[in-house]
Amino acid sequence: MKKMMVLMICVLGFSFCVHAQTKPNFMIYLSDDHSMLDCSTYGATDIPTPNMDQLAKDGLKFRRAFIASPACAPSRAAMLTSLMPVVNGAQENHSYPRGEIKKLPVYLKEFGYETAAFGKVAHGGYAKKCGFDFISSKKDVGQLRSTVSEYLNKRKSKKPLCIFVGTSNPHVGWPEVTDFNDDDLVLPPTHIDTPQTRYQRARYYQEIKELDGLLGDLRVLTQKYLGDNTLFMYTSDHGGQWPFSKWTLYDSGIRTPMIAAWPGQIKAGTETSAMVSWIDLLPTLVDLAEGKVTEDIDGLSFAKVLLGEAETHRFVIFTTHSGDKSKNVYPCRAIRTDQYKFISNLHPEFAFTTHTDLIMSRLCCDYWMSWVDRAKTDSNAKFLLDRYYERPRYELYDITVDPYELNNLAADPNYAEVFTDLKGQLETWMKENNDKGEIFNKPRLLKDPDSWKPGQLADPRVKK
């Protein structure tokens, strides 16, 4: 009889514990313009990011996380809608998804969640139209540290919480004072090594150091106010504002850091080569919230990858870029496999330009004329500068041996089969999504050099 009573108590106790469990909280930390390789967590020897390193030690590091488009507005719109830019309507930068599309906060609120957005989560003021319960627009590191802390300290709700925190780091302009020594920096092979390049690179590193510090602070706040049953994730909307990064479909532009920890759920100190996309974040959170998504989204839940139940996710990643108003008019599309990248530059007659070369702001990009001058006497510098402005119709790279995508294999007969296969897949995808490669602004043409002359525009942020 005593054994039976003990057994019943144990069963009832177990049942109580199961029913007392709550849905997980989500703390999603987003940075602005941070390329995957620009941190020690992913191998950089000159940018220490100890808090990212610790997050990786405590959880799972994704090696193949990609965004849908390498500009702020379309990337974030794709994340919040789980729809590709051509589908949700936010194609070029500073554009927004159609109002009737269901957004991530609305999904989670239906499953009992409270939702909050701090800083730059959606682009501009669009977070107000996404259905968050609480919004704070302050996005500097110091402001976020205090506003998030104050919110969590005052919060009374017992609902599970999904909180997005978006810093403006390391978006330009960068701070004047930096802890980094210019001479110690290791420049990517896509950079032209000049003193001014190193100076601006050091300023960029400073912002990464600061956003890493906030990551550590957010983890402390998460543990204090939300406890262990919280998925903490860090990721970034696309690559940094450097040539061959932001506004491009090279890996430096579309491949970003993604690190997640969840005590007791995600195995510590692990990493995955599963290919995931930012459009997958919405269905993943809904899945972990024990909810269901509509069938008309593009994203796929990678919850099983997080929990160690799957080693693969996607076999191809599609990314698109349609431009950034008048400063960058260069529509292109890409398909990425685990080994190859195929890029279709829809209008190779256009000159590729961005804020970097057209403005050459002292806040970030005044190194550009040093690149132009170096190219007059240095063949490698000339190669990079020419490649920046003029791009072929098609590009094909073997990422496994050419991670910086410097050796275009599109015309190599040894890769003809790969070329044909990936080109066909990309064209089929565009057709299925009614992607007509729309041009949103007047382009600058290669045959008209005066239209893309460096430094022709003034930086409105700099006082004369």
N, C-alpha and C positions, 0 to 999 in steps of 0.2 A: 504493500500500500504506500509506504514512504517513497519507494522508488518511482511509483506511478505519479505521485504528487510532484516529486522533483522534476520528472519528465514533463509534466503538464506545465509547470512553472517555466521551464526552459523554453518550451514551445511557445507559450504565451509571450514570454520575454522577447524571443526572437521575432515573433509576429509584430509586437509593439515597435521594436527597433526598425523593422522594415517599413512599417507604415509611418514612423516618425521621421524617416529620411526626407529631406527636402530636395528640390531641384537645385542644380548647381548655380552658383553665381558666375558671371562672366566679367572679367576686367580686360578690355581690349585696348592696348596702348599703340597708337599710330604716330609715326614720324612723317615728315614731309620732305621728300627728295633724298632718300638715303639708299645708295646702292649696296647690294648684298656684300660685296668684297671690302667695303669700307668700314671694317670693324675687326677687332682681333678674333672675335668669335668665328669668323669665316676665313681666318688665315692672315689678315693684315698684321704686319710686324711693327707698324709705326702709328697705329691708332688703337691704343688700349681701351677696351670697353669691358671693364671688370663686372659690371652688373649684368650685361648681356651674357658674359661668360658664365656667371653663376646661374642665370636662368637656364642656360643650356645644360649645365651640370645637374640641375634639379628637374629637368624635363626633356623635351624632344626638340631637336633642331631639324628644320626642313632645309634641304639642300637645293630643292627645285620648286620654290614657290614663285609664282608669276602673277603679274597684274594684267588687267584687260587692255589698258591703254596707258602710255607713258606721259600723261599730263594729269594735273590734280583733279579737275572736275569730272572728266569721264571715268577716271579710275575709281574715284569714290562713289560715283553714281552707280557703276557696275557692282561694286561691293554691296551697296544698300538695296539694290533691286534684284541682284543675282541674274541680271540680263546684260548681254554684251552691248557696247555703245550703240551699234547700228540698230539694235532692237529696242533699247529704252529711250533713244532719242538724244542722249547726251554724247555727241560724237567729238566735236572740237572742244578745246578748252574754253572755260567760262560759259558752258551750256549745261542744261539740266534735264533730267528725265521727265517724261510726261507725268502729269499730276495724278492720273488715275491708277498708276502702277503702285502696287502694294510694296511698302518698304519694310526693311528688317525690324524696326521697333514695333510696327503694327503687328507683325507675326508674333513676336515674343509677348506682347501685351495680351494677346488672345490666349496665351498659355500661362497667364498668371504673373508675368514679370513686370517689374518697374524698370523703366529705361531712362538713361541719362547720357547726355553728350557734353563733353567739356572741350573747348578749343576747336581745332580744325578737324572735324569729323566728316561732315559734308563740306563741299566747297562753298565759299562765300557765306551767305546767310541761309543756305538751303536746308540746313538742319531743322529749321523751324517748320518746314513743310513735310518732314519725315515721320512725325508722330512721336517724338521723344517726350517723356513726361517732364523732364527737366533739361534745360539748356543753359550753358554758360559759354559766351563767345571768347572769353579771354584765353589766349593760346600761347603766350610766352611761358618758358619753363618756370620762372618764379611765380607767375600768376596761377599756373596750373597746380603747383605744389600747394598753394594756400586755398584755392577754391575747391579742389577735390577733398582736401582734408576737412574743410569746414562743412561741406555737404555731407560727408560720411559721419562726421561727429554729431550733426543735428538730425540725421535721418532717423525716423521712427518706424517706418514701414517694415513689416515682417515678410513682405514678398521677396522672392528671389530677385536679384538685381543684375541687370546688364548695363555696364557702364563703359562708355567709350571715352578715351582721353586722347586728344590729338594735339601734339605740339607743332609749332611752326618750324622747329629745327629739323634739318639743317638747310631750310629754304633760304635763298638769298634775301637781303644782304647779310653778310657775315660780320662778326664783331671786329673792331679795330685791334683789340688786345687779345693775344693768344698765348697759350702755354707751350706751344709747339715750336721747335727750332726748325727753320726752313731747310737747313742742311741735312737733317736727319730723315727727311721724308722720302718715301719710295714711290715714285711716280708711275702710273700705268703706262704701257707702251703706246697708248693712244694720246698721250700728252706730249707737248714739245717742252723740253726742259729749259726754262728761262727763270731768272730770279723772281720775276713778277708772278709767274705761274706758281712757284713754290710759296711765295708770300700769301697768295689767295688760297692755295691748298691748305696752308696752316690755319687760316681763318675758318675754313670749312670744317677742319678737324675739331676746332674748338667747339663748334655747335654740336658735333657728334658726341664729344665728351660731356657736354651739358645735358643732352637728351638721355645719355646713359645714366647720368646722376639722377635724373628724374625717375628713370625706370626703377632704380633701387629704392627711391622714396615711395613710389607707388606700390611696390611689393610689401614694404613695411605697413603701409596703410591697409592694403588688402588683407594681410594677416591679422591685423588688429581689429578691423571692423567686419570682415567677411568670413574669415576663417579658412580652414583647409578645403572646404567643399567649393572651391573657386578655380575656374580655368583662367589662368593669367596668360595672355598672349601679347607678344610684341611683333610688329611688322611695319612695313612702310609702303607708301602709295606708288612709288616708282623710283628710278635712279636719280642721282644728283644732277645739278645744273652744270654739267661739264660736257664738252664735245663727245659725241658718240655715246651719250647716256640719255638723260631726259630728252623727250621729244623724238626718240629713236626706238627701233625695235631690236636693237642689239641687246644682249643679255645685261649689259650695264644699265640699260634703261628699263627693262621689263622684269628682271630677276631681283627679288628683294629678300631681305632677311625675314624669317618667320620662326619664332621660337615660342614654345608653349610648355607650361608646367601646371600640374594639377595633382597635388599630393594624394597618393593612394590610387590614382587612376591612370596617370601617365608615368611610364617607367622612367626613372631618373637616368640622366647621362646617355640618352639614346639619340640617334639621328636617323633620318629617313631620306631616301632618294625618290620617294613617291612624288609625282608631278601634281601640284595643286595650283589652283587659280583663286584670285580674290573673289570671283563670282561664286566660289564654293563656300565662302564663309557663312553666308546667310543660311543655306540648308544645313550646314554643320551645326550651328548654334541651335537651330530649331530642332534638329535631331536630338541633340544632347538635352534639350528642354522637353523632350518626350512629345514633340508636336509633329505636325505634318505640313509640308509645303504644297503649293499648287503645282500642277504638272507642267505648266507652261514656262518655267524658268530654265535658264541655261546651266545653273550651278548644280553640283553634285556633292552630297555630304562626304567629308573625309573623316567622320567621327571614328571609323574603324582604324584608320591610320593613327590617329591620336591615341587611341586606346591599345595600340599594339596588336590589333586583330587583323590588319592587312598591311602588306608591304608595297602595294601598288595602288594607284588611283586613276590617273588619266594616262593615256598613251600618246596624246598630242595636245598641245596648247595652241590656241589661236589668239593672236593679239592684233590690235588695230590702232592706227594713228591717223587723225584727220586734220590736225593743225592746231595752231594757237593764235587765233585772230590773224591780223595782217603781218605779224612778225615771223610766223612759221606756217607757211602754206605748202605742205608736203605730204599728201596722203600716201600711206603705205600699209601693207598688210603682211602678216607673217604666220607661219606654222612652225612649231618647235616640237621635236621629238626628243627622246633621251640622248640622241647623238647628233642630230642635224638641225640646222636652222635654215629655212627658206624664206627670203624676203622678196616681196613684190613691190617695187617702187612704181606707183601707178603713173607718175608723170616725170620721167627722168630728164625732161627738158626744163623742169623747174630748178632754180637754184635753191639749195637747202640753206635756210637762214634761221636764226633764232634771236632772242633778246641778247644772247651772249655777244655775237659779232656786230649786230646792228646798233646796240647801245654802248657796249664796252664800259659798263658802269664801274666806277672806282669802288663800289660796294661789293663787287664780286668778280668782275670780268675784264678789268683793264689790262690783263695780260695779253689780250688778243693782238694788239699791234706788235708786241714782241714776237708773236708767232708769225705774223706777216713778214716782219723784218728777217727773222731766222730762215724763213722759206726761200729767201732770195739767194742764200749761199749754202744751204744745207738740203741735200736731196731727200732725206727722210722727212724733214719738216715740210718740204714741198709736197711730198706724197700725202702726208696727213692733211695738209690744208686743202689740196685739190680734192681729196676724198671726202672732206667735210662738205664742200660746196656742190660737188658733182657726183651723183651716184648712178650706177647702172640700173637698167630695167629690172634685172634679177640678181639676187645674191644668194649664195649657198655656202654654208660653213659647216665643218665638222668640229663641233664644240669640244669634243673630247681631246683633240690635239691642238685646237686653235681657240682658246676660251675668249680672246679679245676680238675674234672675228676679223682678222687682218688678211686672210688668204681666201679670196673669193673663188669657189670651185664651180661656179655656174657654167662656165664654158669648158670645163675639163671633161673630156670624153669618158674618163674612168668613173665619173659620177653621173653619167647621163641617165641611168635608170632611177637613181635617187632623185635627181632633178625633176624628171617627168612625173614620178609618183607624188612628190610633195607639191609640185605645181598643180597637178590635177586635184589633189585633196583641197588645196586652198581655194581654187576656183570654184569647186563644188560647194564648199562652205559659203563662199560669198554669194553664190546663186541661191542657195537654200535660205539665206538670211536677207535676200533682196538688198545686198550691199553693192551699191552702184559706184562706190568710190567718190562720193560727192565732194566737190570743191566749194569751200565756204567763203573764201576771200580771194582777191586778185593776187595771182602769184608773181614772183620775181623770176624772170627768165634768164637762163644762162647766157643767152645771146645778147643780153642787155646788162653788162657789168655795172653800169652806173646805178641800176636799181638795187643791187646788193652790195654796194660799197660799204665797207666797215665803218662803224661809228657815225652813221648818218642820222641817228635818232638820239634825242636827249633823254636822260633818265629823269622822270618826274619826281623821283624821291630825293634827288640831290639838288640842294639849293645853289643857285648861281652866285 
